[in-house]
Amino acid sequence: MSVHLEQEVADFSDRRMRLAAAITDYAEWLDRLHGIDLERTLRLADTASSLRQDKLVVAFVAEFSRGKTELINALFFADHGQRLLPSDAGRTTMCPTELFANADEAPSLMLLPIETRRRSESLAHLKRMPIEWCRIAIDPADSRQLQESLKKLTETKAMAAVDAIELGLWNGEDPGERHQLRADGTVEVPAWRYAMVNYPHPLLQAGLTVLDTPGLNALGAEPELTLSVIPNAHAVMFMLATDTGVTRSDLEIWQKHVSRHAHYHVAILNKIDMLWDELKSDSEVQASIERQAEETARVLKLPRSQVFTVSAQKALIAKIRGDAALRVRSGIESLEYLL
């Protein structure tokens, strides 16, 4: 983790708290000198309370297997010495996952069963109903227990196709999804609808909230993510793979859920190490990466300055091993500077 990044997030949190304190002092001063009505008192108190509870939200959005989780590990949790979130081959986060720190509660993983999609309550409402969630205590000091617990994020389950259709998790009319239907009439769906990880990491404690959103199907199944959560994020990191560029599903996510909804967004071409070639010079490799970045900017209608190229996997390795040269080559430093 960049010390500079941690300090910037801490400064942001400190400015919020000082502003909230100033508003409270101002309300008391007004009341003491002039007396203020109840409505204005409540409005000022609500503003101060909102500032104290506010978080700096960074959302990571992409199709499956673009490396979002690995980049989150590299950006925020590399000094843990291992992957905090599961991102092994074939094991990807299956549900939207929110990472935050709440000192008032013990570290835990909270999982909302996928079956709650049958109900009318919003995610925001369900967050206030602890009884609906499966809670797993996590021990930040026990790396093995932490890794095993967080593997729950990758869990799937078999569900009758008719039920999956009802919950908006499978579309039998889509030729690209028909192959998922098994002989017994079931399809594989995520086991969990949403996950919340309360983890005492310095960046999270300083006021950062990280949202990992998996895949087009997950976004389409949870309208709140695109109508409320993503638009209210301070920044949206839209990830693609360097070797494939902007695919049709990537473009659909970008057009439907990011470009018209997020206030601030950038595109991140991940896996640039796939273009590293020992038979080519460094300048030739960099030229290939640059061509892909320029094409991405053209397709997404973004300034080239808002397209970043990284290797999340190499960045994570570089940080864990203390390899300064590999860290620079991975491109992670430009993203840290942006944040």
C-alpha positions in Angstrom: 0.0 0.0 0.0 1.3 3.5 -0.9 2.0 5.5 2.3 1.0 8.6 0.2 -2.3 7.1 -0.6 -3.0 6.1 3.0 -2.1 9.7 4.1 -4.4 11.3 1.5 -7.4 9.1 2.6 -6.6 10.0 6.2 -6.5 13.7 5.3 -9.8 13.4 3.5 -11.3 11.9 6.6 -9.8 14.5 8.9 -11.2 17.3 6.7 -14.7 15.8 6.9 -14.5 15.5 10.7 -13.2 19.1 11.1 -16.0 20.4 8.8 -18.6 18.4 10.8 -17.2 19.9 14.1 -17.3 23.4 12.6 -21.0 23.0 11.6 -21.9 21.8 15.1 -20.0 24.7 16.6 -21.8 27.1 14.2 -25.2 25.7 15.2 -24.4 26.1 18.9 -23.2 29.7 18.3 -26.4 30.6 16.4 -28.6 29.2 19.1 -26.6 30.8 21.8 -26.6 34.3 20.3 -29.8 34.4 18.3 -31.8 31.3 18.9 -32.6 29.1 15.9 -35.8 27.2 15.0 -36.0 23.4 15.4 -36.1 22.8 11.6 -32.8 24.6 11.1 -31.2 22.9 14.1 -32.2 19.5 12.8 -30.9 20.4 9.3 -27.5 21.4 10.6 -27.3 18.4 12.9 -28.2 16.1 10.0 -25.5 17.7 7.8 -22.8 17.2 10.5 -23.9 13.6 11.1 -23.8 12.8 7.4 -20.3 14.2 7.2 -19.1 12.1 10.1 -20.6 8.9 8.6 -19.6 9.6 5.0 -17.1 7.4 3.3 -14.8 7.8 0.3 -16.3 5.2 -2.0 -14.3 3.7 -4.9 -16.2 1.2 -7.0 -14.6 -1.4 -9.3 -16.8 -2.4 -12.2 -16.1 -4.9 -15.0 -17.1 -8.2 -16.6 -16.0 -11.4 -15.0 -12.3 -12.3 -15.0 -10.9 -8.9 -15.8 -8.8 -8.8 -12.6 -10.8 -6.4 -10.4 -10.2 -8.4 -7.3 -6.5 -8.7 -7.9 -6.2 -5.0 -8.5 -8.0 -4.3 -5.2 -5.6 -6.7 -3.5 -2.6 -4.9 -5.1 -3.8 -1.3 -4.5 -5.0 -1.7 -0.9 -3.9 -4.9 0.7 -0.5 -5.9 -0.6 1.3 -5.2 2.7 -0.9 -8.0 4.1 1.7 -10.2 2.5 -0.9 -12.3 0.6 -4.1 -12.0 -1.3 -6.8 -10.8 1.0 -9.7 -11.4 -1.5 -9.8 -14.7 -3.5 -8.7 -14.2 -7.0 -7.2 -17.6 -8.1 -7.9 -19.0 -11.5 -11.4 -20.2 -11.8 -12.3 -18.7 -8.4 -13.8 -15.2 -8.9 -16.0 -13.1 -6.6 -19.6 -14.0 -7.4 -21.5 -11.3 -5.6 -21.1 -7.5 -5.1 -18.7 -7.1 -2.1 -18.3 -4.0 0.0 -15.2 -3.6 2.1 -15.2 -1.1 5.0 -14.1 -0.6 8.6 -16.5 -0.2 11.5 -14.7 0.0 14.9 -18.0 -0.4 16.7 -18.4 -4.0 15.5 -16.1 -7.0 15.5 -14.4 -7.9 12.2 -16.7 -10.1 10.2 -17.9 -11.3 6.8 -21.7 -10.7 6.3 -23.4 -12.6 3.5 -26.9 -12.0 2.2 -28.5 -15.2 0.7 -29.4 -15.1 -2.9 -33.0 -16.1 -2.1 -33.7 -12.6 -0.7 -34.1 -11.4 -4.3 -37.7 -12.8 -4.0 -38.5 -10.1 -1.5 -39.4 -6.5 -2.1 -37.0 -4.9 0.4 -34.1 -2.9 -1.0 -30.5 -3.7 -0.3 -30.2 -0.5 1.8 -33.1 -1.7 3.9 -31.8 -5.3 4.3 -28.4 -3.8 5.5 -30.3 -2.7 8.5 -31.7 -6.2 9.2 -28.8 -8.3 10.7 -31.0 -11.3 11.1 -31.2 -11.7 7.3 -27.4 -12.1 6.9 -25.1 -15.0 7.5 -22.3 -13.7 9.7 -18.8 -15.2 9.9 -16.3 -13.8 12.4 -12.9 -13.2 10.9 -9.6 -12.9 12.6 -7.3 -10.3 10.9 -4.3 -11.8 12.7 -5.0 -15.3 11.4 -4.1 -15.3 7.7 -5.3 -18.9 7.1 -8.6 -18.4 8.7 -9.1 -15.1 6.9 -8.4 -16.6 3.5 -10.7 -19.6 4.1 -13.5 -17.3 5.3 -13.3 -15.0 2.3 -13.5 -18.0 -0.1 -17.2 -17.9 0.7 -17.4 -15.0 -1.8 -16.8 -17.4 -4.7 -19.5 -19.9 -3.7 -22.3 -20.9 -6.1 -25.2 -23.2 -5.8 -27.5 -25.3 -8.1 -31.0 -23.7 -8.5 -34.0 -24.9 -10.6 -34.0 -23.0 -13.9 -37.5 -21.7 -13.3 -36.4 -20.2 -10.0 -33.3 -18.7 -11.5 -35.4 -17.1 -14.2 -37.8 -15.7 -11.6 -34.9 -14.1 -9.7 -33.4 -12.6 -12.8 -30.3 -14.8 -12.5 -30.6 -16.8 -15.8 -32.1 -16.1 -19.2 -33.0 -19.3 -21.1 -33.8 -17.2 -24.2 -30.2 -16.0 -24.4 -28.1 -18.4 -26.6 -25.0 -17.4 -24.6 -26.6 -18.8 -21.4 -28.5 -21.9 -22.6 -25.4 -24.1 -22.2 -25.6 -23.5 -18.5 -28.7 -25.6 -18.2 -27.9 -29.0 -16.7 -29.6 -32.3 -17.4 -31.5 -32.1 -14.1 -33.1 -28.8 -15.0 -30.9 -26.7 -12.7 -28.4 -23.9 -13.4 -25.4 -22.6 -11.3 -26.1 -19.3 -9.6 -24.2 -17.2 -7.0 -24.9 -18.5 -3.4 -24.9 -14.9 -2.1 -26.6 -11.7 -3.2 -24.3 -9.3 -1.5 -21.4 -9.4 0.9 -20.0 -6.9 3.4 -16.5 -7.3 4.9 -15.8 -5.3 8.0 -12.0 -5.4 8.2 -9.7 -3.1 10.3 -7.3 -2.0 7.5 -5.7 1.4 7.9 -7.1 2.7 4.6 -10.6 1.5 5.4 -10.3 2.9 9.0 -9.3 6.2 7.4 -12.7 6.4 5.7 -12.4 4.4 2.5 -15.0 2.0 1.2 -14.2 -0.3 -1.7 -17.0 -1.9 -3.8 -16.2 -4.9 -6.0 -19.0 -5.6 -8.5 -18.8 -8.8 -10.5 -20.0 -9.1 -14.1 -22.8 -8.0 -16.3 -25.4 -10.4 -14.9 -24.8 -9.3 -11.3 -25.2 -5.6 -12.3 -28.4 -6.4 -14.3 -29.9 -8.4 -11.4 -29.3 -5.6 -8.8 -30.8 -2.3 -10.1 -29.7 -0.6 -6.9 -26.1 -0.9 -7.9 -26.6 1.1 -11.0 -29.3 3.4 -9.8 -27.8 4.3 -6.5 -24.5 2.7 -5.4 -22.4 3.2 -8.5 -23.7 6.8 -9.2 -23.0 7.8 -5.6 -19.4 6.5 -5.7 -16.7 9.1 -5.7 -14.8 7.2 -8.4 -15.6 4.2 -10.7 -12.7 2.1 -12.0 -13.9 0.3 -15.1 -11.6 -2.6 -15.9 -10.8 -4.4 -19.1 -8.2 -6.9 -20.2 -5.4 -5.7 -22.4 -5.2 -8.9 -24.5 -8.9 -8.7 -25.5 -9.5 -4.9 -25.5 -13.2 -3.8 -25.3 -15.4 -6.8 -25.9 -19.1 -6.6 -26.6 -20.0 -7.4 -22.9 -17.5 -4.8 -21.7 -19.1 -2.2 -24.0 -22.6 -3.1 -22.7 -21.5 -2.6 -19.1 -19.8 0.7 -20.0 -22.8 2.1 -21.8 -25.5 0.8 -19.5 -23.9 1.1 -16.1 -20.9 3.4 -16.1 -20.6 6.2 -18.7 -24.0 7.7 -18.1 -24.3 7.1 -14.4 -20.9 7.6 -12.7 -19.7 11.2 -11.9 -16.1 10.3 -12.3 -14.7 7.3 -14.1 -11.6 5.9 -15.7 -10.8 2.8 -17.7 -8.1 0.4 -16.6 -6.5 -2.0 -19.1 -5.3 -4.8 -16.9 -2.9 -7.7 -17.7 -0.4 -5.7 -19.7 2.1 -8.4 -18.7 0.5 -10.6 -21.4 2.1 -8.3 -23.9 5.6 -8.4 -22.3 7.7 -10.3 -24.8 11.4 -11.1 -24.3 11.8 -11.2 -28.1 10.8 -7.6 -28.4 12.5 -4.5 -27.1 11.0 -2.5 -24.3 10.0 0.3 -26.7 8.2 -2.2 -29.0 6.3 -3.7 -26.0 5.3 -0.2 -24.8 4.1 0.7 -28.3 1.8 -2.3 -28.3 0.4 -1.4 -25.0 -0.1 2.2 -26.1 -1.9 1.2 -29.2 -4.4 -0.8 -27.2 -4.8 2.1 -24.8 -5.5 4.5 -27.6 -8.0 2.1 -29.2 -9.8 1.7 -25.8 -10.0 5.5 -25.4 -11.5 5.7 -28.9 -14.1 3.0 -28.4 -15.2 4.3 -24.9 -15.0 7.9 -26.1 -12.6 8.8 -23.3 -9.6 11.1 -23.3 -6.4 9.1 -23.4 -5.5 10.5 -20.0 -8.4 8.6 -18.5 -7.2 5.2 -19.7 -4.6 3.5 -17.5 -2.5 0.4 -18.2 -1.5 -2.0 -15.4 -0.7 -5.5 -14.4 -2.5 -6.1 -11.1 -0.8 -9.5 -10.6 2.7 -8.2 -11.1 2.0 -5.1 -9.0 0.9 -7.4 -6.1 4.0 -9.6 -6.5 6.2 -6.5 -6.6 4.8 -5.0 -3.5 4.9 -8.2 -1.5 8.5 -8.9 -2.6 9.7 -5.3 -2.4 10.7 -5.3 -6.1 10.8 -1.6 -7.0 11.6 -2.1 -10.7 8.7 -4.5 -11.2 6.4 -2.2 -9.3 7.2 0.7 -11.7 6.8 -1.6 -14.8 3.4 -2.8 -13.5 1.9 0.7 -13.8 0.3 0.6 -10.4 2.0 3.9 -9.3 0.0 6.0 -11.7 -3.3 4.6 -10.3 -2.2 5.3 -6.8 -1.4 8.8 -7.8 -4.8 9.2 -9.4 -6.6 8.0 -6.3 
